[in-house]
């Protein structure tokens, strides 16, 4: 177990808390809850056995390492490329992400046509390795997702939608588009899972191999479900 899964702001907040003479290490779950840090209780158990001074020193090292280790994102691209381009192809990256998944995949905000070609590696990951998949989609695409883009049968991803997108005359849409694999690596892109978005349009995205960013992105979507903003289809 390491502190790698704890975000930098949470590490800094915890270290500031340990500077309070009224706070003792290890910090209790009740104290963590008061500090708004209940969600990191499991990760910081690695600090158990250290006094406040030792835990603060360990956190200082983790904070310094986190600030020094700035992830280098990869450019992901659909469309014409020049001879000097170092971008990676969107369709290739998406397929590689699904093929690499070992635990979980979150797919959010995309529109689909001919989705079977793109989603086939995801179904294989679910069937062969027990990967848990979640799809977040506009309400008007829910009924068509399985019928038109998931011909594989079981297992089927759990699907969530934004009910605001189904209201008459709505101007709301789930426009953010991202894929998160194993809460470790994330693709944020403008490209939909359509033939245009994957082959014909000019689309740009960024691939970030950073567990903290990936976990925060997953948490953002899950928080919308917990708050009732998004509903299970």
C-alpha positions as CSV (number, residue, x, y, z in Angstrom):
1,X,0.0,0.0,0.0
2,X,1.3,3.5,-0.9
3,X,0.2,7.1,-0.8
4,X,0.1,7.3,-4.6
5,X,-3.7,7.1,-4.7
6,X,-4.1,10.1,-2.5
7,X,-4.4,13.4,-4.3
8,X,-1.9,16.2,-3.7
9,X,-4.5,18.6,-2.1
10,X,-5.5,15.8,0.3
11,X,-1.8,15.1,1.2
12,X,-1.3,18.8,1.9
13,X,-4.5,19.0,3.9
14,X,-3.5,16.0,6.0
15,X,-0.1,17.4,6.7
16,X,-1.5,20.7,7.8
17,X,-3.8,18.8,10.2
18,X,-0.9,17.1,11.7
19,X,0.6,20.4,12.6
20,X,-2.3,21.0,15.0
21,X,-1.1,19.9,18.5
22,X,-4.6,18.7,19.2
23,X,-4.4,16.1,16.4
24,X,-2.6,12.8,17.2
25,X,-1.3,10.2,14.8
26,X,-2.7,7.9,13.6
27,X,-5.7,10.2,12.9
28,X,-9.0,8.5,13.7
29,X,-11.7,7.9,11.1
30,X,-13.8,10.4,13.0
31,X,-11.1,13.1,12.7
32,X,-10.6,12.3,9.1
33,X,-14.4,12.8,8.5
34,X,-14.2,16.2,10.2
35,X,-11.3,17.1,7.9
36,X,-13.2,16.0,4.8
37,X,-10.7,13.2,4.3
38,X,-12.7,10.1,5.2
39,X,-12.2,8.9,1.6
40,X,-8.5,8.4,2.1
41,X,-8.7,6.4,5.3
42,X,-7.6,3.1,3.7
43,X,-4.6,4.7,1.8
44,X,-3.2,6.5,4.8
45,X,-3.2,3.4,7.0
46,X,0.3,3.1,5.8
47,X,1.2,5.9,8.3
48,X,-0.1,3.9,11.3
49,X,2.7,3.4,13.8
50,X,4.2,6.8,13.2
51,X,3.8,9.7,15.6
52,X,2.6,13.0,14.3
53,X,6.1,14.2,13.6
54,X,7.0,11.0,11.7
55,X,3.8,11.0,9.7
56,X,4.2,14.7,8.8
57,X,7.8,14.0,7.6
58,X,6.5,11.0,5.4
59,X,3.8,13.3,4.0
60,X,6.3,16.0,3.2
61,X,8.4,13.5,1.2
62,X,5.3,12.3,-0.7
63,X,4.2,15.9,-1.4
64,X,7.7,16.7,-2.7
65,X,7.8,13.7,-4.9
66,X,4.3,14.4,-6.2
67,X,5.2,18.0,-7.2
68,X,8.3,16.8,-8.9
69,X,6.7,14.0,-10.8
70,X,4.6,15.9,-13.4
71,X,3.0,13.4,-15.8
72,X,3.6,14.0,-19.5
73,X,0.4,13.7,-21.4
74,X,0.2,12.2,-24.9
75,X,-1.6,14.0,-27.7
76,X,-4.3,11.8,-29.3
77,X,-5.6,12.8,-32.7
78,X,-8.2,12.1,-35.4
79,X,-7.8,13.6,-38.8
80,X,-5.0,14.7,-41.2
81,X,-1.5,14.5,-39.8
82,X,1.7,16.1,-41.0
83,X,5.0,14.3,-41.4
84,X,6.3,15.7,-38.1
85,X,3.2,14.7,-36.0
86,X,3.9,12.8,-32.8
87,X,0.2,12.3,-32.1
88,X,-1.4,8.9,-31.5
89,X,-4.5,7.8,-33.4
90,X,-7.8,8.0,-31.4
91,X,-9.2,4.7,-32.6
92,X,-6.0,2.9,-31.9
93,X,-5.6,4.4,-28.4
94,X,-9.2,3.5,-27.5
95,X,-8.7,-0.1,-28.6
96,X,-5.5,-0.3,-26.6
97,X,-7.1,1.0,-23.5
98,X,-9.9,-1.5,-23.6
99,X,-7.4,-4.4,-24.3
100,X,-5.2,-3.3,-21.4
101,X,-8.1,-3.1,-18.8
102,X,-7.8,-5.5,-15.9
103,X,-10.2,-4.2,-13.3
104,X,-12.5,-1.4,-14.5
105,X,-13.5,0.8,-17.4
106,X,-15.5,4.0,-17.3
107,X,-16.8,5.3,-20.7
108,X,-18.6,8.7,-20.4
109,X,-20.3,11.2,-22.6
110,X,-19.8,9.6,-26.1
111,X,-22.3,9.3,-28.9
112,X,-22.2,6.1,-30.9
113,X,-22.8,4.7,-34.3
114,X,-21.3,1.4,-35.5
115,X,-20.2,1.2,-31.9
116,X,-19.6,-2.6,-32.1
117,X,-16.3,-2.2,-33.8
118,X,-15.0,0.2,-31.1
119,X,-16.6,-1.6,-28.1
120,X,-15.7,-5.2,-29.1
121,X,-12.4,-5.2,-27.1
122,X,-14.3,-3.8,-24.1
123,X,-16.8,-6.7,-24.2
124,X,-13.8,-9.1,-24.4
125,X,-12.2,-7.6,-21.4
126,X,-15.5,-8.0,-19.4
127,X,-16.1,-11.5,-20.5
128,X,-12.5,-12.9,-20.3
129,X,-11.1,-10.9,-17.4
130,X,-14.2,-9.9,-15.4
131,X,-13.6,-6.2,-16.0
132,X,-16.3,-4.0,-14.6
133,X,-17.5,-1.4,-17.1
134,X,-19.8,1.6,-16.7
135,X,-21.2,3.7,-19.5
136,X,-22.5,7.3,-19.0
137,X,-24.7,8.5,-21.9
138,X,-27.3,11.0,-22.9
139,X,-30.8,9.9,-22.2
140,X,-31.8,9.9,-25.9
141,X,-29.1,7.3,-26.6
142,X,-29.9,4.8,-23.8
143,X,-32.5,2.8,-25.7
144,X,-30.2,2.5,-28.8
145,X,-27.0,1.7,-26.9
146,X,-27.5,-2.0,-26.6
147,X,-29.8,-2.5,-29.6
148,X,-27.4,-0.8,-32.1
149,X,-24.0,-0.8,-30.5
150,X,-23.7,-3.8,-28.2
151,X,-24.6,-6.9,-30.2
152,X,-22.4,-9.2,-28.0
153,X,-24.9,-10.1,-25.3
154,X,-23.8,-10.5,-21.7
155,X,-22.0,-9.1,-19.9
156,X,-23.4,-5.6,-20.5
157,X,-22.0,-2.5,-18.9
158,X,-23.9,-0.8,-16.2
159,X,-25.4,2.3,-17.9
160,X,-26.3,5.7,-16.5
161,X,-27.9,8.7,-18.0
162,X,-28.7,12.3,-17.3
163,X,-32.5,12.7,-17.1
164,X,-32.2,16.4,-17.9
165,X,-31.2,15.4,-21.5
166,X,-34.6,13.8,-22.0
167,X,-36.7,16.8,-21.1
168,X,-38.8,18.4,-23.9
169,X,-36.9,21.3,-25.4
170,X,-33.9,20.6,-23.3
171,X,-30.6,22.4,-24.0
172,X,-28.6,20.1,-21.8
173,X,-26.3,17.4,-23.0
174,X,-23.6,15.1,-21.7
175,X,-20.8,16.7,-23.7
176,X,-17.8,15.7,-21.7
177,X,-16.1,12.7,-23.2
178,X,-13.6,10.5,-21.4
179,X,-12.4,6.9,-20.9
180,X,-10.8,5.8,-17.6
181,X,-9.1,2.4,-17.3
182,X,-8.3,0.7,-14.0
183,X,-8.6,4.2,-12.2
184,X,-5.1,4.7,-13.5
185,X,-5.0,6.1,-17.1
186,X,-7.5,8.5,-18.7
187,X,-8.3,9.7,-22.2
188,X,-10.2,13.0,-22.4
189,X,-11.1,13.8,-26.0
190,X,-13.5,15.7,-28.3
191,X,-14.0,12.5,-30.5
192,X,-17.2,10.6,-30.3
193,X,-17.5,6.9,-30.8
194,X,-18.8,7.4,-34.3
195,X,-17.3,6.8,-37.7
196,X,-16.9,10.6,-38.1
197,X,-15.3,11.1,-34.7
198,X,-12.9,8.2,-35.1
199,X,-11.9,8.5,-38.8
200,X,-13.1,11.7,-40.6
201,X,-13.3,14.7,-38.3
202,X,-10.4,16.6,-36.8
203,X,-10.5,15.7,-33.1
204,X,-8.0,16.3,-30.3
205,X,-7.6,14.5,-27.0
206,X,-5.1,13.9,-24.2
207,X,-4.0,10.6,-22.7
208,X,-2.9,11.0,-19.1
209,X,-1.2,8.2,-17.2
210,X,-1.7,9.5,-13.7
211,X,-3.7,7.5,-11.0
212,X,-4.6,10.6,-9.0
213,X,-6.1,12.4,-12.0
214,X,-7.9,9.2,-13.1
215,X,-9.3,8.5,-9.7
216,X,-10.6,12.0,-9.3
217,X,-12.2,11.8,-12.8
218,X,-14.0,8.5,-11.8
219,X,-15.0,10.1,-8.5
220,X,-16.5,13.1,-10.3
221,X,-18.9,10.8,-12.3
222,X,-19.7,8.6,-9.4
223,X,-20.6,11.6,-7.2
224,X,-23.2,12.6,-9.8
225,X,-24.8,9.2,-9.4
226,X,-24.7,9.3,-5.6
227,X,-26.3,12.8,-5.7
228,X,-29.1,11.5,-8.0
229,X,-28.1,13.8,-10.9
230,X,-27.4,10.8,-13.0
231,X,-29.6,7.7,-12.9
232,X,-29.1,4.1,-13.7
233,X,-30.7,3.1,-17.0
